[in-house]
Amino acid sequence: MLKVRLNGKEIEVKEGITLAEIVDKHVLAARVNGALSDLSAEISGDSNVEPIDFSTDVGKEIYWHSASHLMAMAVKQL
């Protein structure tokens, strides 16, 4: 089991669990040990996880960037 510090609490998780499986549904990404990661990233060691949501400037940038990619894909299919 791995130790993960999340929202000020330490939890134990299985190796290979994804960030999406341990964070709140409103989270867009996370910093894992200081490095920005998307929610599909797997946790492979003891980690400090800082969730990023839309209430932060970084969260807004991630949301808008992702939305622009989705819109571009939709326009290409028209």
Buried (B, 14 or more C-beta within 10 A) or exposed (E): EBEBBBEEEEEEBEEEBBBEEBBEEEBBBBBBEEEEBEBEBEBEEBBBBBBBBEEBEBBBEBBEEEEEEEEEEEEEEE
